[in-house]
Amino acid sequence: MANFRPENDPERSLIRQLGLGYFTSADADPQLKKVYDRSFAPLATEYDEALEGHRTFQSEVNTEHAASVTSDGLIDETQRLITLDVEARYGKVGLKELERLCDGRTRSEVTRLNIGEELTVIADMIVRYEAGSTITLDPGLLATQKAQLADGQLHWAAYQRALGGQRAARVRLDAARLAFDAGWTRFVASARSLLSDAELARLVPDLSALRAR
C-alpha cells in the first residue's frame, strides 16, 4: 500500500524538491498550485527555516564545545606545571596549601571535574590566592592560567548559550516536522482529486516503495 507521509528529513527534502520541480513547470495544475501555496507552502517554509536554525545552533554547539575542550586541556597542563613548581619549592606543605586554594582538591581531582566545574575551581583558586597565601605561585604560570581561564570561561559561556538555543530550536523543529507531515497528508488528498496517476507521480513520491529498496 502506498505511503505518502514522510518519516524523516531526507523524505521531507525529497517532497520539497519534487514540489519545486512540478510547480515551476509550465504544465503544473494552476488550481493545485493555489492549494499548495495556501495550505502547504507556509508549513514547508517554516520547516525549512526551523531545520536550518537547528543546524546553525548544532554547529555552534560543536564549535564552542571543541574550543572549551581545548581550553580545558591548556588549563590542566598549566595547573600541572604550577603543582610541580610548588612541590619543588615548598614540598608537601606547599601542596597542602595548593589543595586549600583549590577548595580541598588535589590537582588530579581538579582535572577530573567537568569543564564548567573546573573553571569555577580555578577561578576560586586565584581569588583565594590573591586574598592571601603561605606560598607564592610562579608569576608567569599564574598569568598564563588567568589568560587561559578567561578564554575558557568565554567559550564555556558561548557553549551554554548555544545549548540553550539548540534546545529551543529543537522544540521549534519538532513542531515544524509534525505540521509539515500533517499538511503534506492533507495536500496529497487534494492532489489525488485533481491529478491523474501519472501527474501525481511527478509530485507525490510513494515513500513506502522507496523505503523497500
Accessible surface in RSA format (square Angstrom, percent):
REM  Atomic radii and reference values for relative SASA: ProtOr
REM  Chains: A
REM  Algorithm: Lee & Richards
REM  Probe-radius: 1.40
REM  Slices: 20
REM RES _ NUM      All-atoms   Total-Side   Main-Chain    Non-polar    All polar
REM                ABS   REL    ABS   REL    ABS   REL    ABS   REL    ABS   REL
RES MET A   1   227.80 118.0 154.55 102.3  73.24 174.4 131.18 111.5  96.61 128.0
RES ALA A   2    45.39  41.7  25.21  38.9  20.19  45.9  25.79  36.3  19.60  51.9
RES ASN A   3    52.86  36.5  49.58  47.9   3.28   7.9  12.12  29.2  40.74  39.4
RES PHE A   4    32.69  16.4  28.96  17.9   3.73   9.7  29.04  17.6   3.65  10.4
RES ARG A   5   102.16  42.9  99.54  50.7   2.61   6.2  44.19  60.4  57.97  35.1
RES PRO A   6     4.01   2.9   0.00   0.0   4.01  14.6   0.00   0.0   4.01  24.9
RES GLU A   7   115.91  66.5  85.46  64.7  30.45  72.5  33.94  65.7  81.97  66.9
RES ASN A   8    63.10  43.5  58.40  56.4   4.70  11.3  28.19  67.8  34.92  33.8
RES ASP A   9    28.49  20.0  24.93  24.8   3.56   8.4  11.93  28.1  16.55  16.5
RES PRO A  10    99.23  72.3  85.96  78.4  13.26  48.2  92.71  76.5   6.52  40.5
RES GLU A  11    19.54  11.2  18.41  13.9   1.13   2.7  14.10  27.3   5.44   4.4
RES ARG A  12    13.41   5.6  13.41   6.8   0.00   0.0   0.00   0.0  13.41   8.1
RES SER A  13    46.92  39.6  42.92  57.3   3.99   9.2  26.68  56.8  20.24  28.3
RES LEU A  14    52.37  29.2  50.94  36.4   1.43   3.6  51.96  36.5   0.41   1.1
RES ILE A  15     0.40   0.2   0.17   0.1   0.23   0.6   0.17   0.1   0.23   0.6
RES ARG A  16    62.22  26.1  59.37  30.3   2.85   6.8  19.30  26.4  42.93  26.0
RES GLN A  17   113.02  63.2 101.81  74.4  11.21  26.7  40.04  85.2  72.98  55.3
RES LEU A  18    50.39  28.1  48.31  34.6   2.07   5.2  49.64  34.9   0.75   2.0
RES GLY A  19     0.83   1.0   0.00   N/A   0.83   1.0   0.37   1.0   0.46   1.0
RES LEU A  20   125.03  69.6 118.49  84.8   6.54  16.4 124.25  87.3   0.78   2.1
RES GLY A  21    44.21  54.5   0.00   N/A  44.21  54.5  35.45  97.3   8.76  19.6
RES TYR A  22     5.59   2.6   1.19   0.7   4.39  11.4   3.14   2.4   2.44   3.0
RES PHE A  23    20.81  10.4   6.94   4.3  13.87  36.1   6.94   4.2  13.87  39.7
RES THR A  24   101.15  71.9  64.68  65.6  36.47  86.9  57.96  77.9  43.19  65.3
RES SER A  25    35.82  30.3  18.58  24.8  17.24  39.7  27.57  58.7   8.25  11.6
RES ALA A  26   118.81 109.2  68.61 105.9  50.20 114.2  81.56 114.9  37.25  98.7
RES ASP A  27    91.78  64.3  71.12  70.8  20.66  48.9  47.82 112.5  43.96  43.8
RES ALA A  28    18.99  17.5   7.33  11.3  11.66  26.5   7.33  10.3  11.66  30.9
RES ASP A  29    35.49  24.9  31.62  31.5   3.87   9.1   6.98  16.4  28.51  28.4
RES PRO A  30    99.78  72.7  93.36  85.1   6.43  23.4  98.57  81.4   1.21   7.5
RES GLN A  31   108.47  60.7 105.43  77.1   3.04   7.2  32.51  69.2  75.96  57.6
RES LEU A  32     0.00   0.0   0.00   0.0   0.00   0.0   0.00   0.0   0.00   0.0
RES LYS A  33    68.74  33.5  68.74  42.2   0.00   0.0  40.01  36.0  28.73  30.6
RES LYS A  34   142.12  69.3 137.22  84.2   4.90  11.7  82.73  74.5  59.39  63.3
RES VAL A  35    24.38  16.0  24.38  22.1   0.00   0.0  24.38  21.2   0.00   0.0
RES TYR A  36    15.67   7.3  15.67   8.9   0.00   0.0  13.45  10.1   2.22   2.7
RES ASP A  37    64.83  45.4  53.89  53.6  10.94  25.9  26.45  62.2  38.38  38.3
RES ARG A  38   166.45  69.9 142.95  72.9  23.49  55.9  79.02 108.0  87.43  53.0
RES SER A  39    50.80  42.9  36.26  48.4  14.54  33.5  40.92  87.1   9.87  13.8
RES PHE A  40     0.15   0.1   0.13   0.1   0.02   0.1   0.15   0.1   0.00   0.0
RES ALA A  41    23.72  21.8  23.35  36.0   0.38   0.9  23.61  33.3   0.11   0.3
RES PRO A  42    73.31  53.4  59.92  54.6  13.39  48.7  67.31  55.6   6.01  37.3
RES LEU A  43    45.01  25.1  43.76  31.3   1.25   3.1  44.30  31.1   0.71   1.9
RES ALA A  44     0.00   0.0   0.00   0.0   0.00   0.0   0.00   0.0   0.00   0.0
RES THR A  45    64.34  45.8  63.82  64.7   0.52   1.2  43.50  58.4  20.83  31.5
RES GLU A  46    62.49  35.9  60.72  45.9   1.77   4.2  35.84  69.3  26.65  21.8
RES TYR A  47     3.91   1.8   3.91   2.2   0.00   0.0   3.19   2.4   0.72   0.9
RES ASP A  48    52.80  37.0  46.10  45.9   6.70  15.8  25.79  60.7  27.01  26.9
RES GLU A  49    93.48  53.7  85.48  64.7   8.00  19.0  35.40  68.5  58.08  47.4
RES ALA A  50     1.07   1.0   0.00   0.0   1.07   2.4   0.45   0.6   0.63   1.7
RES LEU A  51    22.31  12.4  22.31  16.0   0.00   0.0  22.31  15.7   0.00   0.0
RES GLU A  52   102.20  58.7 101.52  76.8   0.68   1.6  46.96  90.8  55.24  45.1
RES GLY A  53    23.21  28.6   0.00   N/A  23.21  28.6  22.67  62.2   0.54   1.2
RES HIS A  54    29.27  16.0  29.27  20.3   0.00   0.0  19.47  20.1   9.80  11.4
RES ARG A  55   133.82  56.2 127.38  64.9   6.44  15.3  45.01  61.5  88.80  53.8
RES THR A  56    62.41  44.4  56.38  57.2   6.03  14.4  49.06  65.9  13.35  20.2
RES PHE A  57    67.44  33.7  67.44  41.8   0.00   0.0  67.44  40.9   0.00   0.0
RES GLN A  58    63.55  35.5  63.55  46.4   0.00   0.0  31.12  66.2  32.43  24.6
RES SER A  59    62.79  53.1  57.29  76.5   5.50  12.7  28.79  61.3  34.00  47.6
RES GLU A  60    76.82  44.1  73.97  56.0   2.85   6.8  30.07  58.2  46.75  38.2
RES VAL A  61    12.93   8.5  12.93  11.7   0.00   0.0  12.93  11.2   0.00   0.0
RES ASN A  62    84.94  58.6  76.33  73.8   8.61  20.7  28.50  68.6  56.44  54.6
RES THR A  63    82.19  58.5  74.19  75.2   8.00  19.1  58.36  78.4  23.83  36.0
RES GLU A  64    35.94  20.6  35.94  27.2   0.00   0.0   4.53   8.8  31.41  25.6
RES HIS A  65    74.40  40.7  74.40  51.7   0.00   0.0  36.94  38.1  37.46  43.6
RES ALA A  66    57.23  52.6  50.21  77.5   7.02  16.0  55.50  78.2   1.73   4.6
RES ALA A  67    23.91  22.0  15.15  23.4   8.75  19.9  22.24  31.3   1.66   4.4
RES SER A  68     0.20   0.2   0.12   0.2   0.08   0.2   0.12   0.3   0.08   0.1
RES VAL A  69    74.14  48.8  71.24  64.5   2.89   7.0  71.47  62.1   2.66   7.2
RES THR A  70    85.24  60.6  75.96  77.0   9.28  22.1  57.14  76.8  28.10  42.5
RES SER A  71     3.36   2.8   2.88   3.8   0.47   1.1   1.84   3.9   1.52   2.1
RES ASP A  72    24.60  17.2  23.78  23.7   0.82   1.9   0.54   1.3  24.06  24.0
RES GLY A  73    38.11  47.0   0.00   N/A  38.11  47.0  31.39  86.1   6.72  15.1
RES LEU A  74    90.73  50.5  89.62  64.1   1.11   2.8  90.01  63.2   0.72   1.9
RES ILE A  75     0.58   0.3   0.58   0.4   0.00   0.0   0.58   0.4   0.00   0.0
RES ASP A  76    32.48  22.8  31.51  31.4   0.97   2.3  15.45  36.4  17.03  17.0
RES GLU A  77    74.90  43.0  72.16  54.6   2.73   6.5  43.58  84.3  31.32  25.6
RES THR A  78     5.86   4.2   5.85   5.9   0.02   0.0   0.20   0.3   5.67   8.6
RES GLN A  79     1.05   0.6   1.05   0.8   0.00   0.0   0.00   0.0   1.05   0.8
RES ARG A  80    86.76  36.4  86.75  44.2   0.01   0.0  30.35  41.5  56.41  34.2
RES LEU A  81    66.77  37.2  64.50  46.1   2.27   5.7  64.67  45.4   2.10   5.7
RES ILE A  82     1.62   0.9   1.07   0.8   0.55   1.3   1.61   1.2   0.01   0.0
RES THR A  83    19.02  13.5  19.02  19.3   0.00   0.0  19.00  25.5   0.02   0.0
RES LEU A  84    87.32  48.6  82.94  59.3   4.38  11.0  83.16  58.4   4.16  11.2
RES ASP A  85    36.45  25.5  30.51  30.4   5.94  14.0  12.27  28.9  24.18  24.1
RES VAL A  86     0.30   0.2   0.30   0.3   0.00   0.0   0.30   0.3   0.00   0.0
RES GLU A  87    81.62  46.9  75.45  57.1   6.17  14.7  17.83  34.5  63.79  52.1
RES ALA A  88    89.49  82.3  46.05  71.1  43.44  98.8  57.86  81.5  31.63  83.8
RES ARG A  89   114.46  48.1  79.90  40.7  34.56  82.3  63.38  86.6  51.08  31.0
RES TYR A  90    76.99  35.9  54.26  30.9  22.73  59.2  50.33  37.8  26.66  32.9
RES GLY A  91    28.21  34.8   0.00   N/A  28.21  34.8  25.96  71.2   2.25   5.0
RES LYS A  92   175.34  85.5 169.10 103.8   6.24  14.9 111.85 100.7  63.48  67.6
RES VAL A  93   115.95  76.3 112.37 101.7   3.58   8.6 114.65  99.6   1.30   3.5
RES GLY A  94     0.06   0.1   0.00   N/A   0.06   0.1   0.06   0.2   0.00   0.0
RES LEU A  95    41.91  23.3  40.76  29.2   1.15   2.9  40.76  28.6   1.15   3.1
RES LYS A  96   133.80  65.3 128.44  78.8   5.36  12.8  82.63  74.4  51.17  54.5
RES GLU A  97    17.93  10.3  14.75  11.2   3.18   7.6   5.38  10.4  12.55  10.2
RES LEU A  98     8.46   4.7   8.46   6.1   0.00   0.0   8.46   5.9   0.00   0.0
RES GLU A  99    41.34  23.7  40.58  30.7   0.76   1.8   9.41  18.2  31.93  26.1
RES ARG A 100   116.58  48.9 107.60  54.9   8.98  21.4  70.01  95.7  46.57  28.2
RES LEU A 101     0.00   0.0   0.00   0.0   0.00   0.0   0.00   0.0   0.00   0.0
RES CYS A 102     2.38   1.8   2.38   2.7   0.00   0.0   0.00   0.0   2.38   2.6
RES ASP A 103    84.82  59.4  66.04  65.7  18.78  44.4   7.76  18.3  77.06  76.8
RES GLY A 104    54.05  66.7   0.00   N/A  54.05  66.7  29.01  79.6  25.04  56.1
RES ARG A 105    73.35  30.8  71.89  36.6   1.46   3.5  11.95  16.3  61.40  37.2
RES THR A 106    49.45  35.2  48.30  49.0   1.15   2.7  47.68  64.0   1.78   2.7
RES ARG A 107    83.94  35.2  73.17  37.3  10.77  25.6   8.73  11.9  75.21  45.6
RES SER A 108    50.51  42.7  47.77  63.8   2.74   6.3  32.68  69.6  17.83  25.0
RES GLU A 109    70.30  40.4  66.61  50.4   3.70   8.8  17.57  34.0  52.73  43.1
RES VAL A 110     0.05   0.0   0.05   0.0   0.00   0.0   0.05   0.0   0.00   0.0
RES THR A 111    34.45  24.5  19.70  20.0  14.75  35.2   9.07  12.2  25.39  38.4
RES ARG A 112   174.79  73.4 140.48  71.6  34.32  81.7  75.45 103.1  99.34  60.2
RES LEU A 113    37.63  21.0  26.65  19.1  10.98  27.6  29.65  20.8   7.97  21.5
RES ASN A 114    86.16  59.4  71.95  69.5  14.21  34.2  43.29 104.2  42.88  41.4
RES ILE A 115    22.86  13.0  21.84  16.3   1.02   2.5  21.84  15.7   1.02   2.8
RES GLY A 116    13.81  17.0   0.00   N/A  13.81  17.0   9.76  26.8   4.05   9.1
RES GLU A 117    88.48  50.8  83.44  63.1   5.04  12.0  33.88  65.5  54.59  44.6
RES GLU A 118     0.78   0.4   0.78   0.6   0.00   0.0   0.78   1.5   0.00   0.0
RES LEU A 119     9.33   5.2   9.23   6.6   0.10   0.3   9.33   6.6   0.00   0.0
RES THR A 120    80.45  57.2  75.20  76.2   5.25  12.5  52.59  70.6  27.86  42.1
RES VAL A 121    10.45   6.9   9.74   8.8   0.71   1.7  10.45   9.1   0.00   0.0
RES ILE A 122     0.00   0.0   0.00   0.0   0.00   0.0   0.00   0.0   0.00   0.0
RES ALA A 123    23.32  21.4  21.63  33.4   1.69   3.8  22.51  31.7   0.81   2.1
RES ASP A 124    57.89  40.6  57.08  56.8   0.81   1.9   7.41  17.4  50.48  50.3
RES MET A 125     0.00   0.0   0.00   0.0   0.00   0.0   0.00   0.0   0.00   0.0
RES ILE A 126    12.30   7.0  12.30   9.2   0.00   0.0  12.30   8.9   0.00   0.0
RES VAL A 127   100.05  65.8  96.46  87.3   3.59   8.6  98.36  85.5   1.69   4.6
RES ARG A 128    74.02  31.1  69.68  35.5   4.34  10.3  24.98  34.1  49.04  29.7
RES TYR A 129    34.45  16.1  29.06  16.5   5.39  14.0  15.49  11.6  18.96  23.4
RES GLU A 130   103.25  59.3  65.98  49.9  37.27  88.7  34.59  66.9  68.65  56.1
RES ALA A 131    90.62  83.3  45.22  69.8  45.41 103.3  57.06  80.3  33.57  88.9
RES GLY A 132    44.23  54.5   0.00   N/A  44.23  54.5  34.19  93.8  10.04  22.5
RES SER A 133    39.32  33.2   0.85   1.1  38.46  88.6   5.50  11.7  33.82  47.4
RES THR A 134   112.66  80.1  81.26  82.4  31.40  74.8  86.96 116.8  25.70  38.9
RES ILE A 135     8.95   5.1   2.91   2.2   6.04  14.6   4.69   3.4   4.26  11.6
RES THR A 136    76.40  54.3  76.29  77.3   0.11   0.3  43.06  57.8  33.34  50.4
RES LEU A 137     2.08   1.2   0.07   0.0   2.01   5.1   0.19   0.1   1.89   5.1
RES ASP A 138    52.29  36.6  48.29  48.1   4.00   9.4   4.49  10.6  47.79  47.7
RES PRO A 139   103.56  75.5  95.13  86.7   8.43  30.6  99.00  81.7   4.56  28.3
RES GLY A 140    44.37  54.7   0.00   N/A  44.37  54.7  38.33 105.2   6.03  13.5
RES LEU A 141    36.71  20.4  36.22  25.9   0.50   1.2  36.22  25.4   0.50   1.3
RES LEU A 142    20.50  11.4  20.50  14.7   0.00   0.0  20.50  14.4   0.00   0.0
RES ALA A 143    60.44  55.6  50.81  78.4   9.63  21.9  54.91  77.3   5.53  14.7
RES THR A 144    57.86  41.2  52.09  52.8   5.77  13.7  30.97  41.6  26.89  40.7
RES GLN A 145     0.00   0.0   0.00   0.0   0.00   0.0   0.00   0.0   0.00   0.0
RES LYS A 146    83.24  40.6  78.08  47.9   5.16  12.3  44.62  40.2  38.62  41.1
RES ALA A 147    66.06  60.7  51.28  79.1  14.78  33.6  60.17  84.7   5.89  15.6
RES GLN A 148    28.84  16.1  25.48  18.6   3.36   8.0  14.99  31.9  13.85  10.5
RES LEU A 149    15.56   8.7  15.56  11.1   0.00   0.0  15.56  10.9   0.00   0.0
RES ALA A 150    59.55  54.8  51.26  79.1   8.30  18.9  53.82  75.8   5.73  15.2
RES ASP A 151    60.61  42.5  55.87  55.6   4.74  11.2  22.87  53.8  37.74  37.6
RES GLY A 152     1.19   1.5   0.00   N/A   1.19   1.5   1.06   2.9   0.13   0.3
RES GLN A 153    79.01  44.2  73.71  53.9   5.31  12.6  27.37  58.2  51.65  39.2
RES LEU A 154   117.35  65.4 112.24  80.3   5.10  12.8 116.85  82.1   0.49   1.3
RES HIS A 155    45.07  24.6  44.92  31.2   0.16   0.4  29.37  30.3  15.71  18.3
RES TRP A 156    58.19  23.4  58.19  28.2   0.00   0.0  45.87  24.5  12.32  20.0
RES ALA A 157    41.87  38.5  35.89  55.4   5.98  13.6  41.07  57.8   0.80   2.1
RES ALA A 158    19.74  18.1  16.50  25.5   3.24   7.4  16.91  23.8   2.83   7.5
RES TYR A 159    30.65  14.3  30.65  17.4   0.00   0.0   4.14   3.1  26.52  32.7
RES GLN A 160    72.60  40.6  65.98  48.2   6.63  15.8  31.15  66.3  41.45  31.4
RES ARG A 161   158.50  66.5 142.94  72.9  15.56  37.0  80.77 110.4  77.73  47.1
RES ALA A 162     2.94   2.7   1.17   1.8   1.77   4.0   2.69   3.8   0.24   0.6
RES LEU A 163    37.69  21.0  37.69  27.0   0.00   0.0  37.69  26.5   0.00   0.0
RES GLY A 164    29.17  36.0   0.00   N/A  29.17  36.0  22.62  62.1   6.55  14.7
RES GLY A 165    15.42  19.0   0.00   N/A  15.42  19.0  12.81  35.1   2.61   5.9
RES GLN A 166    29.63  16.6  29.63  21.7   0.00   0.0   5.91  12.6  23.72  18.0
RES ARG A 167   148.66  62.4 143.89  73.3   4.77  11.4  73.88 101.0  74.78  45.3
RES ALA A 168    66.39  61.0  52.93  81.7  13.47  30.6  59.87  84.3   6.52  17.3
RES ALA A 169    11.43  10.5   5.67   8.7   5.76  13.1  10.87  15.3   0.56   1.5
RES ARG A 170   112.48  47.2 112.48  57.3   0.00   0.0  27.57  37.7  84.91  51.5
RES VAL A 171   108.33  71.3 104.88  95.0   3.44   8.3 106.97  92.9   1.36   3.7
RES ARG A 172   101.05  42.4  93.84  47.8   7.20  17.2  45.95  62.8  55.10  33.4
RES LEU A 173     0.71   0.4   0.71   0.5   0.00   0.0   0.71   0.5   0.00   0.0
RES ASP A 174    58.15  40.7  55.87  55.6   2.29   5.4  25.58  60.2  32.58  32.5
RES ALA A 175    60.03  55.2  50.61  78.1   9.42  21.4  55.21  77.7   4.83  12.8
RES ALA A 176     3.58   3.3   0.17   0.3   3.41   7.8   3.27   4.6   0.31   0.8
RES ARG A 177    48.88  20.5  48.88  24.9   0.00   0.0  17.14  23.4  31.74  19.2
RES LEU A 178   122.63  68.3 120.51  86.2   2.11   5.3 120.79  84.8   1.84   5.0
RES ALA A 179    38.48  35.4  29.28  45.2   9.20  20.9  37.95  53.4   0.53   1.4
RES PHE A 180     0.00   0.0   0.00   0.0   0.00   0.0   0.00   0.0   0.00   0.0
RES ASP A 181    10.62   7.4  10.62  10.6   0.00   0.0   0.00   0.0  10.62  10.6
RES ALA A 182    32.48  29.9  30.79  47.5   1.69   3.8  31.72  44.7   0.75   2.0
RES GLY A 183     3.17   3.9   0.00   N/A   3.17   3.9   0.74   2.0   2.43   5.4
RES TRP A 184     0.14   0.1   0.14   0.1   0.00   0.0   0.11   0.1   0.03   0.1
RES THR A 185    61.84  44.0  57.45  58.2   4.38  10.4  58.64  78.8   3.20   4.8
RES ARG A 186   145.10  60.9 137.02  69.8   8.08  19.2  76.56 104.6  68.53  41.5
RES PHE A 187     2.18   1.1   0.00   0.0   2.18   5.7   1.82   1.1   0.35   1.0
RES VAL A 188     5.15   3.4   5.15   4.7   0.00   0.0   5.15   4.5   0.00   0.0
RES ALA A 189    64.83  59.6  50.34  77.7  14.49  33.0  55.79  78.6   9.04  24.0
RES SER A 190    37.53  31.7  31.75  42.4   5.78  13.3  10.97  23.4  26.56  37.2
RES ALA A 191     0.00   0.0   0.00   0.0   0.00   0.0   0.00   0.0   0.00   0.0
RES ARG A 192   138.19  58.0 116.98  59.6  21.21  50.5  23.02  31.5 115.17  69.8
RES SER A 193    91.15  77.0  51.15  68.3  40.00  92.1  50.59 107.7  40.56  56.8
RES LEU A 194    62.72  34.9  34.94  25.0  27.78  69.8  39.53  27.8  23.19  62.4
RES LEU A 195    14.96   8.3   0.70   0.5  14.26  35.8   2.64   1.9  12.32  33.2
RES SER A 196    60.94  51.5  45.73  61.0  15.21  35.0  52.83 112.5   8.11  11.4
RES ASP A 197   125.78  88.1 115.25 114.7  10.54  24.9  38.90  91.6  86.88  86.6
RES ALA A 198    77.89  71.6  61.77  95.3  16.12  36.7  71.38 100.5   6.50  17.2
RES GLU A 199    64.75  37.2  64.53  48.8   0.22   0.5  17.70  34.2  47.05  38.4
RES LEU A 200    18.85  10.5  18.85  13.5   0.00   0.0  18.85  13.2   0.00   0.0
RES ALA A 201    72.27  66.4  49.64  76.6  22.63  51.5  54.98  77.4  17.29  45.8
RES ARG A 202    96.39  40.5  82.43  42.0  13.95  33.2  56.47  77.2  39.92  24.2
RES LEU A 203     0.00   0.0   0.00   0.0   0.00   0.0   0.00   0.0   0.00   0.0
RES VAL A 204     5.60   3.7   0.00   0.0   5.60  13.5   0.00   0.0   5.60  15.2
RES PRO A 205    12.19   8.9   4.85   4.4   7.34  26.7  12.12  10.0   0.06   0.4
RES ASP A 206    52.98  37.1  46.24  46.0   6.74  15.9  23.25  54.7  29.73  29.7
RES LEU A 207     0.01   0.0   0.01   0.0   0.00   0.0   0.01   0.0   0.00   0.0
RES SER A 208    34.69  29.3  26.59  35.5   8.10  18.7  24.23  51.6  10.46  14.7
RES ALA A 209    48.53  44.6  37.18  57.4  11.35  25.8  45.19  63.6   3.34   8.8
RES LEU A 210    59.31  33.0  46.96  33.6  12.35  31.1  47.26  33.2  12.05  32.4
RES ARG A 211    84.92  35.7  51.27  26.1  33.66  80.1  55.25  75.5  29.68  18.0
RES ALA A 212    90.42  83.1  48.60  75.0  41.82  95.1  60.52  85.2  29.90  79.2
RES ARG A 213   221.89  93.2 153.98  78.5  67.91 161.7  93.07 127.2 128.82  78.1
END  Absolute sums over single chains surface
CHAIN  1 A    11591.3       9702.1       1889.3       6978.7       4612.7
END  Absolute sums over all chains
TOTAL         11591.3       9702.1       1889.3       6978.7       4612.7
